[in-house]
Amino acid sequence: MTTTMVNRAPQETRGNWKTYAALAAFMVISAFPVYWMFVIATSTDEKVMGFPPTVIPGDQLLVNLGEVFGMQDVYFTASLINSVIVAGVVTASTLFFCSLAGFAFAKLRFRYRNALMVVVILTLTVPNQLGVVALYILMARLDWNGSLLAVIAPGLVTAFGVFYMRQFIGHAIPDELIEAARIDGALTLRIYWTVVLPAIRPALAVLGLLTFVATWNDFQWPLITLGGTDFPTSMVALSDLASGNYVIYRRVLAGAFVATVPLVILLLIGGRQIVRGIMEGALK
């Protein structure tokens, strides 16, 4: 028996190296565009337009960043601040309202609960582009176009977030725990705050990351509502950097590098909770 186990270990090791090699190759392919962005952001115009293209980072990052932040026709600093405000408010609102609605759909009993959940799920099948005109008209009647309110309001709560939290809460928290809290005299909101929220932190981390990244990278709706203003979001500002008869690519990629930094920081801070939430969601 011992001999069989010893012989099996080398076979498993030989089989695993192919998996590791494939994962390493996929990682290199996925990371290369980010590395290439950094190379262009640190290079001069001569190196950017030269052939063969350079793959070694230069020493012009601070110079290129200084030009990006110093441009008078593109207020990149203000656009970054706007993106932080929009993504932060939308993420916080989504986590609160979606977790609260998910708790209600998963653990509370009320009339037409299943029918309302079906409506929520059906909205996921409708492309966002179909509602752009109606949403723009609504924002115009509210006199919000041209302000951050027009960008923030449509994302305060999402159907995907409600469905995701409903599924996670329904499987992660047993009904007996809710009933025990009620017997102890806890009201519904207290149960949500003290029992449900601590138990769904991994799911909140996953939903928060997805929401923040999607909001940060959103281009279409901020372009429609803020495209004509001097202070758009960072994605719209990047498109302004890339417009015109002569595009200075080192500036565009330097701006893209700065716009990527908050997402990397968010992933580094909450990476462990995010992985835990994905694994728990898969197991459940």
C-alpha positions in Angstrom: 0.0 0.0 0.0 2.8 2.3 0.8 4.6 1.6 -2.5 1.4 2.4 -4.4 1.1 5.8 -2.6 4.7 6.6 -3.3 4.4 5.7 -7.0 1.2 7.7 -7.3 2.7 10.9 -6.0 5.2 11.4 -8.8 2.5 10.7 -11.4 0.3 13.4 -9.8 3.2 15.8 -9.8 3.9 15.1 -13.5 0.3 15.6 -14.3 0.0 18.9 -12.3 2.9 20.6 -14.1 0.8 20.9 -17.2 -1.9 22.6 -15.3 0.6 25.0 -13.7 2.2 25.7 -17.0 -1.2 26.5 -18.6 -2.1 28.8 -15.7 1.3 30.5 -15.9 0.8 31.1 -19.6 -2.7 32.5 -19.1 -1.4 34.8 -16.4 1.4 36.1 -18.7 -1.1 36.7 -21.5 -3.5 38.5 -19.1 -0.9 40.6 -17.5 1.0 41.7 -20.7 -1.5 44.4 -21.7 -1.1 46.0 -18.3 2.7 45.8 -18.5 2.6 47.2 -22.1 0.5 50.1 -20.8 3.1 50.8 -18.2 5.9 50.7 -20.8 4.2 53.2 -23.0 3.4 55.4 -20.0 7.1 55.6 -19.1 8.4 56.2 -22.6 9.1 59.1 -24.9 7.4 59.8 -28.2 10.4 58.4 -30.1 10.3 55.1 -28.3 6.5 54.8 -28.6 6.5 55.3 -32.4 9.8 53.5 -33.0 10.2 50.1 -34.6 10.7 47.5 -33.3 8.5 48.5 -30.3 10.3 48.7 -27.0 9.3 46.3 -24.2 11.5 47.9 -21.5 10.0 50.6 -19.3 11.5 54.1 -19.6 12.1 56.8 -17.1 9.5 59.4 -18.2 6.6 58.4 -16.1 6.6 61.5 -13.9 7.1 63.7 -16.9 4.1 62.1 -18.7 1.9 62.3 -15.6 2.9 65.9 -15.1 1.7 66.7 -18.7 -1.6 64.7 -18.1 -2.4 66.5 -14.9 -1.3 69.9 -16.2 -3.5 69.9 -19.4 -5.9 72.9 -19.3 -8.5 71.3 -21.7 -8.7 68.0 -19.8 -9.2 68.3 -16.1 -7.9 64.9 -15.2 -7.5 65.4 -11.5 -11.2 66.5 -11.2 -12.3 63.6 -13.3 -10.5 61.1 -11.0 -12.2 62.7 -8.0 -15.5 62.4 -9.7 -14.9 58.8 -10.4 -14.0 58.1 -6.8 -17.2 59.9 -5.6 -19.5 58.1 -8.1 -18.0 54.6 -7.7 -17.8 55.0 -3.9 -21.4 56.2 -3.5 -22.8 53.6 -5.9 -20.9 50.8 -4.3 -22.0 51.7 -0.8 -25.6 52.2 -1.8 -25.6 48.9 -3.8 -24.2 46.9 -0.8 -26.7 48.3 1.6 -29.9 48.2 -0.5 -29.1 44.9 -2.3 -28.2 43.1 0.9 -31.3 44.5 2.6 -33.5 43.5 -0.3 -31.8 40.1 -0.6 -32.4 39.5 3.1 -36.1 40.3 2.6 -36.5 38.0 -0.4 -34.6 35.2 1.3 -35.9 35.2 4.9 -39.0 37.3 5.2 -42.5 36.2 4.2 -44.7 38.7 2.5 -47.3 38.8 -0.3 -46.2 38.4 -3.9 -42.6 37.7 -2.8 -41.9 35.1 -5.5 -43.6 37.2 -8.2 -41.5 40.2 -7.3 -38.4 38.1 -7.4 -39.3 36.9 -10.9 -39.7 40.5 -12.0 -36.2 41.3 -10.6 -34.7 38.3 -12.5 -36.5 39.3 -15.7 -34.9 42.7 -15.6 -31.5 41.0 -15.9 -32.5 39.9 -19.4 -33.1 43.5 -20.6 -30.0 45.2 -22.1 -29.1 48.4 -20.4 -28.9 50.2 -23.8 -32.7 49.8 -24.3 -33.4 52.2 -21.4 -30.9 54.9 -22.2 -33.3 57.2 -23.9 -36.0 56.9 -21.3 -33.4 57.3 -18.5 -32.0 60.4 -20.2 -35.4 62.0 -20.5 -36.1 61.3 -16.8 -32.8 62.9 -15.8 -33.6 65.9 -18.0 -37.0 66.4 -16.3 -35.3 66.2 -12.9 -32.7 68.7 -14.2 -29.9 66.4 -13.2 -28.1 66.1 -16.6 -24.6 67.6 -16.3 -24.3 66.7 -12.7 -23.0 63.6 -10.8 -26.5 62.8 -9.6 -27.4 61.7 -13.1 -24.5 59.2 -13.0 -25.1 58.0 -9.5 -28.9 57.6 -9.3 -29.3 54.7 -11.9 -26.8 52.6 -10.1 -27.9 52.9 -6.5 -29.4 49.4 -6.6 -29.0 46.6 -9.2 -31.1 43.6 -10.0 -28.0 41.4 -10.1 -27.0 42.6 -6.6 -30.4 41.8 -5.2 -30.5 38.3 -6.8 -26.9 37.5 -5.7 -27.5 38.5 -2.1 -30.8 36.7 -2.0 -29.1 33.5 -3.1 -26.2 33.8 -0.8 -28.2 34.7 2.3 -30.7 32.0 1.6 -28.0 29.3 1.7 -25.6 30.9 4.2 -27.9 31.7 7.0 -30.2 29.0 8.4 -33.8 29.9 9.3 -33.2 28.6 12.8 -30.7 31.4 13.4 -33.3 34.0 12.4 -35.9 32.4 14.6 -33.6 32.3 17.6 -32.9 36.0 17.2 -36.6 36.7 17.1 -37.2 34.7 20.2 -34.5 36.9 21.9 -36.6 39.9 21.0 -34.6 41.2 18.1 -36.5 43.2 15.5 -36.1 42.7 11.7 -33.6 45.5 11.2 -31.6 44.4 14.2 -31.5 40.9 12.8 -30.3 42.3 9.5 -27.6 44.4 11.1 -26.3 42.0 13.8 -26.9 38.6 12.4 -27.0 38.8 8.6 -24.4 41.4 7.7 -21.5 39.7 9.7 -22.3 36.4 8.1 -22.3 37.7 4.5 -19.0 39.7 4.5 -17.4 37.6 1.8 -20.4 38.1 -0.5 -20.4 41.8 0.2 -16.7 41.9 -0.8 -17.4 40.2 -4.1 -20.4 42.4 -4.9 -18.6 45.5 -3.8 -15.6 44.7 -6.1 -17.8 43.9 -9.1 -19.9 47.1 -8.5 -16.9 49.4 -8.0 -15.1 48.1 -11.1 -18.2 48.3 -13.3 -19.0 51.8 -12.1 -15.4 53.0 -12.4 -15.0 51.6 -15.9 -18.5 52.8 -17.1 -18.1 55.0 -20.2 -21.4 55.2 -22.0 -23.7 56.7 -19.4 -21.2 59.2 -18.0 -20.4 60.3 -21.6 -24.1 60.9 -22.3 -24.7 62.9 -19.1 -21.3 64.5 -18.4 -19.7 64.5 -21.9 -20.4 68.2 -22.4 -19.1 69.3 -19.1 -15.6 70.3 -18.0 -15.5 67.8 -15.1 -16.5 64.3 -16.4 -15.4 60.9 -15.0 -12.0 59.4 -15.6 -13.1 57.2 -18.5 -14.6 60.1 -20.4 -11.4 62.2 -19.6 -9.3 59.3 -21.1 -11.4 59.5 -24.3 -10.8 63.2 -24.4 -7.0 62.5 -24.2 -7.3 60.1 -27.1 -9.3 62.5 -29.3 -8.1 65.0 -31.8 -6.0 64.9 -35.0 -2.8 64.0 -33.2 -2.9 61.6 -30.3 0.0 61.5 -27.8 -0.2 57.9 -26.8 2.2 58.2 -23.9 -0.2 60.7 -22.3 -3.2 58.4 -22.9 -1.5 55.4 -21.4 -0.1 57.4 -18.5 -3.7 58.5 -17.7 -4.9 54.9 -18.1 -2.2 53.8 -15.7 -3.3 56.3 -13.0 -7.0 55.2 -13.6 -6.0 51.6 -13.0 -4.2 52.2 -9.7 -7.4 52.4 -7.5 -8.7 49.1 -8.8 -5.4 47.4 -8.0 -5.3 48.9 -4.5 -8.9 47.7 -4.0 -8.0 44.2 -5.1 -4.9 44.1 -2.9 -6.9 45.2 0.2 -9.9 43.0 -0.2 -8.4 40.1 -2.2 -8.7 37.6 0.6 -12.3 38.3 1.3 -13.1 38.3 -2.4 -11.5 34.9 -2.9 -13.3 33.6 0.2 -16.7 34.9 -1.1 -16.2 33.3 -4.5 -15.2 30.0 -3.0 -18.1 30.0 -0.5 -20.5 30.9 -3.3 -19.3 28.0 -5.4 -19.5 25.5 -2.5 -23.0 26.6 -1.6 
